[in-house]
Amino acid sequence: MDADVVIIGGGPAGLGTALELAQAGVSVILCERNNFPIDKPCGEGLMPEGVAHLRRLGVMAHLDPQHMSRFEGVSFINRHGARASSIFDQAHTGMGVRRTALSQALYARASQMSNLSILSSTRVLSIENKNQFMLVKHNTGSLRTRLIIGADGLRSSVRKWAGLELKTRSSMRFGLRKHFRLKPWSSHVEVYFAPGLEAYITPCGPEQTNVTFLWHKNPDQAPCFENLLTYFPGILEKIKNTECISQERAIGPLEHRCTMPMADGIALVGDASGYLDAITGEGNSIALSEAQVLAKIIKQALSSSRPIISSEYLKPYVKAHKFIVKKYYTNTRLLLRLARYPRLMDNFIAWGEKYPRAFSWVINKSR
């Protein structure tokens, strides 16, 4: 075998899983089609759970302070200016961090692990179950392994090759992101709501602010940053005449599902294992939680004499995965339903402004 585990995809899910496995003494090869650091359209907010995972994995020391900011909670603002805030426990804070800075930090930490090899600019062409080993064919050769982990995002090729893709009627939600050289004006992530559209303001450095839009596809709403910004005159006023410091990047549709997060010789983690929407900002935190659980299961399964880690040994991951994402799906569906009915969302936020403790409980109960 070339390695106990081959991971396909070098985003936070892939690198996080690689670090978990390497720290457990497992030999790992990670294949990534791009060069590091890797950028991706993202709201760039890490919830306290995600920050705790990065700290435990030794990643925090590699983060550039110029591209990160702590935040104390999340504030929802309705069309009439009502504000409801969910405040984190004082012992825990979230973190806004540029996606490229997070990628660089994870890569730097992974490069310190002697039993972890990273193959960048490596495009995986196919995977095969050869009974005695799993075969990964890529643009410069092939790899033999006991387990393949698909961490290759929303449009996961591993999920499709493994026959784990679940066809579903997508909600056709999209995201669009830009950064501005602007000192953050709040210690919270701010979420502004308009009909069929939200704006997310994330502090991600002493002089950097991320502005991200999520919206339901609508012929009357052209997917252009400037057009979407007109729905939020308050934000427009704050960022006008400021320097844009990143390219406009979009992603979508956001919803993708799978039948199962594993099969014989294959496991899926992060967005590859299914994703509903970014409205709660929990994607990276969930992926890192999945990585921690999956690594423990793999470490135990490797003691088996079978050459390939079969689905039988990965069954505990199915249960753990379901537990991790169940809470996320519950809150995400709730917020998506409210977002489809602007009056309900307005009333929900007005209620949260009046009863902040109850609002915090509703928003945080999934975490």
C-alpha positions in Angstrom: 0.0 0.0 0.0 1.2 3.5 -0.7 -0.7 4.8 2.4 -3.4 3.6 4.8 -5.7 6.4 3.6 -5.9 8.6 0.5 -7.8 11.8 0.9 -9.2 13.5 -2.2 -9.7 17.2 -1.6 -7.5 19.8 0.2 -10.1 22.1 1.7 -10.7 22.5 5.5 -12.5 19.1 5.5 -9.7 17.3 3.7 -6.8 18.9 5.6 -8.6 18.6 8.9 -9.2 14.9 8.4 -5.6 14.4 7.3 -4.4 16.1 10.5 -6.7 14.0 12.7 -5.4 10.8 11.0 -1.7 11.8 11.0 -1.9 12.7 14.7 -3.3 9.2 15.3 -0.3 7.6 13.6 -2.1 6.7 10.3 -0.2 7.1 7.1 -2.0 9.5 4.8 -1.7 10.9 1.2 -3.8 13.9 0.3 -4.5 14.8 -3.4 -5.5 18.3 -4.3 -6.1 19.5 -7.8 -5.1 23.1 -7.0 -2.0 24.8 -5.5 -2.1 26.0 -1.9 -3.5 28.3 -0.5 -6.9 27.5 -1.9 -9.7 30.1 -2.2 -13.4 29.4 -2.2 -16.6 31.6 -2.0 -17.4 31.5 1.7 -18.8 33.6 4.5 -15.6 32.8 6.4 -17.1 32.7 9.8 -16.0 29.8 12.1 -18.3 29.1 15.0 -16.7 28.4 18.5 -16.7 24.6 17.9 -14.7 25.1 14.7 -12.2 27.4 16.5 -11.8 24.7 19.2 -11.0 22.1 16.6 -8.3 24.3 15.0 -6.8 24.9 18.4 -6.7 21.2 19.3 -5.1 20.4 15.9 -2.4 23.0 16.4 -3.5 25.2 13.5 -4.0 28.5 15.4 -0.3 29.3 15.6 -0.1 29.3 11.8 -3.0 31.8 11.3 -2.0 35.3 10.1 -3.5 37.8 12.5 -3.9 40.3 9.6 -6.5 38.0 8.1 -8.6 37.0 11.1 -10.9 38.6 13.7 -12.7 37.2 16.8 -16.4 37.7 17.0 -18.7 37.4 20.0 -22.0 36.3 18.4 -24.3 36.6 15.4 -26.8 39.4 14.9 -29.9 39.2 12.7 -31.3 42.5 11.3 -34.7 42.7 9.6 -35.9 45.1 6.9 -37.1 47.6 9.5 -33.9 47.7 11.5 -34.8 45.4 14.4 -31.8 43.5 15.7 -31.8 40.2 17.5 -28.4 38.8 18.7 -27.2 35.4 19.7 -24.2 35.9 22.0 -21.7 33.1 22.5 -20.6 32.0 26.0 -17.8 34.3 27.3 -15.3 31.4 27.3 -15.8 30.8 23.6 -15.7 33.1 20.6 -16.1 32.6 16.8 -13.5 33.7 14.3 -13.8 35.3 10.9 -10.8 34.3 8.8 -10.0 34.7 5.1 -10.4 31.4 3.4 -6.9 31.6 1.9 -5.4 32.3 5.3 -7.2 29.3 6.8 -6.0 27.1 3.9 -2.4 28.3 4.4 -2.5 27.6 8.1 -3.9 24.1 7.7 -1.4 23.4 5.0 1.5 24.7 7.1 0.4 22.5 10.0 -0.1 19.5 7.8 3.4 19.9 6.3 4.9 19.3 9.8 3.5 15.8 9.9 6.0 13.1 8.8 3.3 10.5 8.0 1.3 12.9 5.8 2.1 13.6 2.2 0.3 16.3 0.2 0.2 16.1 -3.6 -0.9 19.5 -5.0 -1.7 20.1 -8.7 -2.9 16.4 -8.7 -6.2 15.8 -10.5 -7.8 12.5 -9.6 -9.3 10.8 -12.6 -11.0 7.8 -11.1 -11.2 5.4 -8.2 -11.6 1.6 -8.3 -12.2 -1.2 -5.8 -9.6 -3.9 -6.7 -10.8 -6.2 -3.8 -7.2 -6.3 -2.3 -6.9 -2.5 -2.3 -8.5 0.7 -3.4 -6.9 2.3 -6.5 -6.8 6.0 -7.1 -5.7 7.1 -10.6 -4.5 10.6 -11.1 -2.9 12.7 -13.7 0.7 11.6 -12.9 0.2 8.1 -11.7 -1.8 5.9 -9.2 -2.0 5.2 -5.5 -3.0 2.0 -3.6 -4.8 2.4 -0.3 -7.1 0.7 2.2 -9.5 3.6 2.3 -10.4 6.6 0.1 -11.9 9.7 1.8 -13.9 12.1 -0.4 -13.4 15.6 0.8 -13.9 17.2 -2.6 -16.7 19.6 -1.8 -20.3 20.2 -3.0 -19.9 18.6 -6.5 -17.9 15.7 -5.1 -16.6 13.3 -7.8 -15.9 10.7 -5.2 -19.5 10.7 -4.1 -20.6 10.2 -7.8 -17.9 7.5 -8.5 -19.0 5.6 -5.4 -22.7 5.7 -6.4 -23.6 7.7 -3.3 -25.1 10.7 -5.1 -28.7 11.3 -4.2 -30.8 13.1 -6.8 -32.9 15.8 -5.3 -34.8 18.9 -6.2 -32.3 21.6 -5.3 -33.6 24.8 -3.7 -31.4 26.7 -6.1 -29.7 28.8 -3.5 -26.5 30.6 -4.5 -23.7 32.6 -2.8 -21.5 35.5 -3.8 -18.6 37.1 -2.0 -16.3 40.1 -1.9 -13.8 41.6 0.6 -13.3 45.2 1.4 -10.5 47.1 3.1 -12.7 48.3 5.9 -12.3 48.1 9.7 -15.1 45.8 11.0 -17.9 47.9 12.5 -19.2 45.2 14.8 -17.9 42.5 17.1 -20.6 40.2 15.7 -21.3 38.6 12.3 -24.3 40.5 11.0 -27.0 38.9 8.9 -29.3 41.3 7.0 -32.6 40.0 5.5 -34.5 41.1 2.4 -37.1 39.1 0.4 -35.4 36.0 -0.9 -31.9 37.4 -0.1 -29.5 37.7 2.8 -26.3 39.7 3.3 -23.6 38.4 5.7 -21.0 40.8 7.1 -18.0 39.0 8.6 -15.0 40.7 10.2 -11.9 38.8 8.9 -9.0 41.0 9.9 -8.2 44.4 11.5 -8.9 46.1 8.2 -10.9 43.5 6.3 -14.6 42.9 6.0 -16.3 40.1 4.1 -19.6 40.8 2.4 -21.4 37.7 1.2 -24.9 37.3 -0.3 -27.1 34.2 -0.3 -30.2 34.2 -2.4 -32.9 32.1 -4.0 -32.6 32.1 -7.8 -35.0 34.7 -9.2 -35.1 36.1 -12.8 -35.6 39.5 -11.3 -32.4 39.4 -9.2 -29.3 39.3 -11.5 -26.5 37.5 -9.7 -24.2 40.6 -9.7 -22.7 42.0 -6.5 -23.6 45.6 -7.2 -27.2 44.6 -8.0 -27.6 42.6 -4.8 -26.1 45.3 -2.8 -28.9 47.8 -3.7 -31.3 45.8 -1.5 -29.2 46.8 1.5 -28.7 50.6 1.4 -27.3 50.6 5.0 -24.4 48.3 3.9 -23.9 50.2 0.7 -23.5 53.4 2.6 -20.8 51.7 4.8 -18.7 50.2 2.0 -19.0 52.9 -0.6 -15.7 54.5 -1.5 -13.8 51.7 0.1 -11.2 49.5 -1.7 -12.3 46.1 -2.9 -9.5 43.7 -2.1 -10.7 40.4 -3.6 -12.3 39.2 -6.8 -16.1 38.6 -6.9 -16.6 34.8 -6.5 -19.8 32.9 -6.6 -20.9 29.3 -5.8 -24.1 27.3 -6.2 -26.5 25.6 -6.2 -25.7 24.9 -2.6 -27.9 21.9 -1.8 -26.3 18.5 -2.5 -27.2 15.2 -0.9 -25.8 11.7 -0.6 -27.5 8.3 0.1 -24.9 7.4 2.7 -21.6 8.9 3.9 -19.6 5.7 3.3 -19.3 2.5 1.2 -16.8 -0.3 1.0 -13.4 1.4 1.0 -14.9 4.9 0.8 -15.9 7.6 3.3 -17.2 11.1 2.7 -16.6 14.1 4.9 -17.6 17.8 4.8 -19.7 19.1 1.9 -19.1 15.9 -0.1 -21.2 14.0 2.5 -24.2 16.3 1.9 -25.0 20.0 2.3 -28.2 22.0 2.6 -27.3 25.7 2.9 -24.9 28.2 4.3 -27.5 30.2 6.2 -26.2 29.1 9.6 -22.5 29.5 8.8 -21.6 26.1 10.3 -20.1 24.3 7.3 -16.5 24.3 8.4 -17.2 23.6 12.0 -19.3 20.6 11.0 -16.7 19.3 8.6 -14.0 19.4 11.4 -16.4 17.6 13.8 -16.9 14.9 11.2 -13.2 14.6 10.7 -12.5 14.1 14.3 -15.1 11.3 14.6 -14.1 9.6 11.3 -10.4 9.5 12.2 -11.2 7.6 15.4 -13.3 5.1 13.6 -10.6 4.6 10.9 -7.9 4.2 13.4 -9.8 1.3 15.0 -10.8 -0.2 11.6 -7.2 -0.3 10.4 -6.6 -3.1 13.0 -8.7 -5.4 10.9 -6.9 -7.9 8.8 -9.0 -7.1 5.8 -7.1 -5.2 3.1 -9.9 -2.8 2.4 -11.8 -1.0 5.2 -15.3 -2.3 4.4 -18.6 -0.6 5.1 -19.1 -2.9 8.0 -16.3 -1.2 9.9 -17.5 2.3 8.9 -21.1 1.8 10.2 -20.3 3.8 13.4 -19.5 6.8 11.1 -23.0 6.7 9.7 -24.6 7.0 13.2 -22.1 9.7 14.2 -22.5 11.6 11.0 -26.3 11.6 11.4 -26.0 13.0 14.9 -23.6 15.8 13.9 -25.7 17.0 10.9 -29.1 16.5 12.4 -28.9 19.6 14.5 -27.5 21.6 11.5 -30.4 20.5 9.2 -33.0 21.3 11.9 -31.9 24.9 12.3 -31.1 25.4 8.6 -34.6 24.3 7.5 -36.2 26.5 10.1 -34.2 29.6 8.9 -34.8 28.8 5.2 -38.6 28.5 5.8 -38.6 31.9 7.6 -36.5 33.5 4.9 -39.1 32.5 2.3 -41.7 34.5 4.1 -40.3 38.0 4.8 -43.1 38.9 7.3 -42.4 35.9 9.3 -38.7 36.6 9.4 -39.4 40.2 10.3 -41.6 39.1 13.2 -39.1 36.4 14.3 -36.3 39.0 14.5 -38.5 41.5 16.3 -39.4 38.8 18.8 -35.7 38.0 19.3 -35.0 41.7 19.9 -37.6 41.7 22.7 -36.6 38.3 24.1 -32.8 38.0 23.6 -32.3 34.9 25.9 -35.0 32.9 24.1 -33.7 34.0 20.7 -30.1 32.9 21.7 -31.5 29.5 22.8 -33.3 29.0 19.5 -30.3 29.9 17.4 -27.7 28.1 19.5 -29.6 24.9 20.3 -28.2 23.3 17.1 -24.6 23.9 18.2 
